[in-house]
Amino acid sequence: MTTNTITTDLPALFGLHGRVAYIPGGYGGIGEALTWALAAAGATVAVSGRNTDKANALAVRLRAAGHDALGIAMDAHSTDSIRSAVDHVAQHFGALDILVNCIGIQREERLAEVSELAFDEVVQVNLKAAMFLAQAVAAHQVAAVKTGRAPGRQLHVLSVRAQLGMRDRGYSAYCATKGALAMLIKQHAVELSAHGITVNGIAPTVVQGDMGSHWLTNPETRQHILQRIPLGRVAEASDLASAAVFFCGPGANFVTGQVLYIDGGLTATQ
């Protein structure tokens, strides 16, 4: 491919027209930014979560903006709910090409106080749900490839805590599940590579918005965070959205099993 061809084909490399994307957790702060970005790139989008009203409300706003969108319920605590939601999206739109998994929780408990109940819930939502979302979506993606449809994409949202522990905080369950998810991505990438399906992850540091507000509204913790990030700021949701569009589009055909740390250089210095 020549340089001129690359330049003139840029819209094709990053366009998602004709693709169906499912974004569990798509109405959260990060999830909503990714959902709008995929829709703007041309994808038909379905968003879900435990709060059906929030999922439907976002779908209404997306449709009002001219996008094809669906809001449905899905409980990450239930494998049956996960499978049912995935099948519903595929049946409603006639395809399911892209998974962008934005689900994640934290139950902060220091080592001496970690409870089995809280630990198990974090594992269920952050890791087990990712496993069975990937499995359910892959079944549709593999079947679609056999009919001649372009190979699908799977993308998971992690955190820099997939690679870094958290000093002076109770992050055992969170760090363990995000680290395990990084390895799950590699394994799924290998298993699905025969079908051309790619599996990747994006891992941000603190993101501006509701999720990062407990860090950023406190002047002391905000200053500590900014001092640790070489670029001198926290992430914006748009920083993640642009990366998600890349991983989900044709331009990332040869990228799989990777986790991109969107962290302003944080993991380069730790």
C-alpha positions as CSV (number, residue, x, y, z in Angstrom):
1,M,0.0,0.0,0.0
2,T,1.5,3.4,-1.0
3,T,1.5,6.5,1.1
4,N,-1.0,8.2,-1.2
5,T,-3.3,5.2,-0.9
6,I,-3.1,5.3,2.9
7,T,-4.0,9.0,2.9
8,T,-7.0,8.8,0.6
9,D,-8.3,5.7,2.3
10,L,-8.3,7.1,5.9
11,P,-12.1,7.3,6.2
12,A,-12.3,3.6,5.2
13,L,-9.6,2.7,7.7
14,F,-11.6,4.2,10.6
15,G,-15.2,4.0,9.4
16,L,-17.6,1.6,11.1
17,H,-20.5,1.9,8.6
18,G,-22.5,-1.3,8.4
19,R,-21.2,-2.7,11.7
20,V,-23.2,-3.5,14.8
21,A,-21.6,-2.7,18.1
22,Y,-22.7,-3.8,21.6
23,I,-21.5,-1.7,24.5
24,P,-22.3,-3.2,27.9
25,G,-21.9,-0.4,30.5
26,G,-22.4,2.0,27.6
27,Y,-24.3,4.6,29.5
28,G,-21.5,5.2,32.1
29,G,-19.0,8.1,31.8
30,I,-16.4,6.3,29.7
31,G,-19.0,4.0,28.1
32,E,-21.2,6.8,26.9
33,A,-18.2,8.5,25.3
34,L,-17.2,5.3,23.5
35,T,-20.8,4.7,22.4
36,W,-21.1,8.2,20.8
37,A,-17.7,7.8,19.1
38,L,-18.6,4.4,17.6
39,A,-22.0,5.8,16.4
40,A,-20.3,8.9,14.9
41,A,-18.0,6.5,13.1
42,G,-21.1,4.9,11.5
43,A,-21.8,1.9,13.7
44,T,-25.2,0.8,14.8
45,V,-25.0,0.7,18.6
46,A,-26.7,-1.2,21.5
47,V,-26.1,-0.2,25.1
48,S,-27.0,-2.1,28.2
49,G,-26.6,-2.2,32.0
50,R,-28.6,-3.0,35.1
51,N,-30.4,0.3,34.8
52,T,-32.7,-0.2,31.8
53,D,-34.0,3.4,32.0
54,K,-30.5,4.8,31.6
55,A,-29.8,2.5,28.7
56,N,-33.0,3.5,27.0
57,A,-32.5,7.2,27.6
58,L,-29.1,7.1,25.9
59,A,-30.5,5.2,23.0
60,V,-33.2,7.8,22.6
61,R,-30.6,10.6,22.5
62,L,-28.6,8.7,20.0
63,R,-31.6,8.2,17.7
64,A,-32.5,11.8,18.1
65,A,-29.0,12.6,16.7
66,G,-29.6,10.4,13.7
67,H,-28.0,7.2,14.9
68,D,-29.4,3.7,14.9
69,A,-29.4,2.7,18.6
70,L,-31.0,0.3,21.1
71,G,-31.1,0.2,24.9
72,I,-31.5,-3.0,26.7
73,A,-31.1,-4.5,30.2
74,M,-28.2,-6.7,31.2
75,D,-27.0,-7.8,34.6
76,A,-23.3,-8.5,34.7
77,H,-23.9,-10.6,37.9
78,S,-25.8,-13.2,35.8
79,T,-24.3,-15.3,33.0
80,D,-27.8,-16.1,31.8
81,S,-28.6,-12.3,31.5
82,I,-25.3,-11.8,29.6
83,R,-26.1,-14.5,27.1
84,S,-29.7,-13.3,26.7
85,A,-28.7,-9.7,26.1
86,V,-26.0,-10.7,23.5
87,D,-28.5,-12.9,21.6
88,H,-31.1,-10.1,21.7
89,V,-28.8,-7.6,20.1
90,A,-27.8,-10.0,17.4
91,Q,-31.4,-10.9,16.6
92,H,-32.6,-7.3,16.7
93,F,-30.1,-6.0,14.3
94,G,-29.4,-9.2,12.3
95,A,-25.7,-9.1,13.3
96,L,-23.2,-8.4,16.1
97,D,-19.8,-7.4,14.9
98,I,-18.2,-5.5,17.8
99,L,-18.1,-5.9,21.5
100,V,-16.9,-3.0,23.6
101,N,-17.0,-4.1,27.3
102,C,-17.1,-1.1,29.6
103,I,-18.3,-2.9,32.7
104,G,-16.3,-2.6,35.9
105,I,-16.7,-2.1,39.6
106,Q,-14.5,-1.5,42.6
107,R,-15.1,-2.5,46.2
108,E,-12.3,-0.9,48.2
109,E,-11.1,-3.0,51.1
110,R,-7.6,-3.2,52.5
111,L,-5.9,-6.6,52.7
112,A,-6.8,-7.3,56.3
113,E,-10.5,-6.4,55.8
114,V,-11.1,-8.0,52.4
115,S,-14.5,-9.9,52.5
116,E,-15.3,-12.9,50.4
117,L,-18.6,-11.4,49.4
118,A,-17.0,-8.2,48.0
119,F,-14.1,-10.0,46.4
120,D,-16.4,-12.4,44.6
121,E,-18.6,-9.6,43.3
122,V,-15.6,-7.8,41.8
123,V,-14.4,-11.0,40.2
124,Q,-17.9,-11.7,38.8
125,V,-18.3,-8.3,37.3
126,N,-14.8,-7.4,36.2
127,L,-13.6,-10.8,35.0
128,K,-16.3,-13.5,34.8
129,A,-18.7,-11.2,33.0
130,A,-15.9,-10.3,30.5
131,M,-15.3,-14.0,29.9
132,F,-18.9,-14.9,29.1
133,L,-19.6,-11.7,27.2
134,A,-16.6,-12.6,25.0
135,Q,-17.8,-16.2,24.6
136,A,-21.4,-15.2,23.7
137,V,-20.4,-12.5,21.2
138,A,-17.7,-14.7,19.7
139,A,-20.3,-17.4,18.8
140,H,-22.1,-14.8,16.6
141,Q,-18.9,-13.4,15.2
142,V,-17.5,-16.8,14.2
143,A,-20.8,-17.8,12.6
144,A,-20.9,-14.5,10.7
145,V,-17.3,-15.0,9.3
146,K,-18.5,-18.3,7.8
147,T,-21.2,-16.5,5.8
148,G,-18.6,-14.1,4.4
149,R,-19.1,-11.2,6.8
150,A,-16.0,-9.2,7.8
151,P,-14.4,-10.5,11.0
152,G,-15.5,-9.0,14.3
153,R,-13.8,-7.0,17.0
154,Q,-13.7,-7.4,20.8
155,L,-12.4,-4.6,23.0
156,H,-12.3,-4.5,26.8
157,V,-11.8,-1.4,29.1
158,L,-9.2,-2.1,31.8
159,S,-7.1,0.2,33.9
160,V,-3.5,1.0,34.6
161,R,-4.2,-1.2,37.6
162,A,-3.8,-4.2,35.3
163,Q,-0.1,-3.5,35.6
164,L,0.4,-1.4,38.7
165,G,-0.6,-1.9,42.3
166,M,-2.2,1.0,44.3
167,R,-0.2,2.3,47.2
168,D,-2.0,2.9,50.5
169,R,-5.4,1.8,49.2
170,G,-7.4,-1.5,49.3
171,Y,-7.3,-2.6,45.7
172,S,-6.7,-6.4,45.9
173,A,-9.8,-7.5,44.0
174,Y,-9.7,-4.6,41.4
175,C,-6.0,-5.0,40.5
176,A,-6.3,-8.8,40.4
177,T,-9.2,-8.8,38.1
178,K,-7.8,-6.1,35.7
179,G,-4.5,-8.0,35.5
180,A,-6.3,-11.2,34.8
181,L,-8.4,-9.5,32.1
182,A,-5.2,-8.5,30.4
183,M,-4.3,-12.2,30.1
184,L,-7.8,-13.2,29.1
185,I,-7.5,-10.7,26.2
186,K,-4.3,-12.4,25.0
187,Q,-5.8,-15.9,25.2
188,H,-9.0,-14.9,23.4
189,A,-7.0,-13.2,20.8
190,V,-5.0,-16.3,20.1
191,E,-8.1,-18.6,20.0
192,L,-10.1,-16.3,17.7
193,S,-7.2,-15.4,15.4
194,A,-8.1,-18.3,13.1
195,H,-11.3,-16.5,12.3
196,G,-9.7,-13.0,11.8
197,I,-11.5,-11.7,15.0
198,T,-9.3,-9.4,17.0
199,V,-9.3,-8.9,20.8
200,N,-7.7,-5.9,22.5
201,G,-7.9,-3.6,25.5
202,I,-7.6,0.0,26.5
203,A,-6.3,0.8,29.9
204,P,-6.6,4.4,31.2
205,T,-5.4,6.1,34.3
206,V,-7.8,8.5,36.1
207,V,-10.4,9.9,33.7
208,Q,-12.1,13.3,34.0
209,G,-15.7,12.9,35.0
210,D,-17.9,11.2,37.5
211,M,-15.7,8.1,37.9
212,G,-12.6,10.1,38.7
213,S,-14.3,12.8,40.7
214,H,-13.4,11.3,44.1
215,W,-9.8,11.7,43.2
216,L,-9.9,15.0,41.4
217,T,-12.2,17.0,43.8
218,N,-9.7,16.5,46.6
219,P,-6.8,19.0,46.0
220,E,-4.3,16.8,47.7
221,T,-5.0,13.6,45.7
222,R,-5.4,15.6,42.5
223,Q,-2.0,17.2,42.9
224,H,-0.5,13.8,43.7
225,I,-2.0,12.3,40.5
226,L,-0.9,15.1,38.3
227,Q,2.6,14.9,39.6
228,R,2.8,11.2,38.7
229,I,1.6,11.6,35.1
230,P,4.3,12.9,32.8
231,L,1.9,14.7,30.5
232,G,0.6,16.6,33.5
233,R,-3.1,15.9,33.2
234,V,-5.6,13.2,33.6
235,A,-7.3,11.4,30.7
236,E,-10.4,12.8,29.0
237,A,-13.1,10.4,27.8
238,S,-12.3,11.5,24.2
239,D,-8.7,10.1,24.6
240,L,-10.3,6.7,25.1
241,A,-12.9,7.1,22.4
242,S,-10.4,7.7,19.6
243,A,-8.5,4.6,20.6
244,A,-11.7,2.5,20.7
245,V,-12.7,3.6,17.2
246,F,-9.2,2.6,16.0
247,F,-9.3,-0.9,17.6
248,C,-12.9,-1.5,16.3
249,G,-12.2,-0.4,12.7
250,P,-10.4,-1.8,9.6
251,G,-7.2,0.1,10.5
252,A,-6.6,-2.4,13.3
253,N,-6.9,-5.5,11.2
254,F,-3.4,-6.7,12.2
255,V,-3.6,-5.7,15.9
256,T,-4.7,-8.3,18.4
257,G,-3.9,-9.4,21.9
258,Q,-2.8,-5.9,22.9
259,V,-3.5,-3.6,25.8
260,L,-3.0,0.1,25.1
261,Y,-2.2,2.1,28.2
262,I,-3.9,5.5,27.8
263,D,-2.1,7.0,30.8
264,G,-0.1,10.1,29.8
265,G,3.1,8.1,30.3
266,L,2.3,6.9,33.8
267,T,3.2,3.2,33.3
268,A,6.4,4.3,31.5
269,T,7.7,5.8,34.7
270,Q,6.5,3.2,37.3
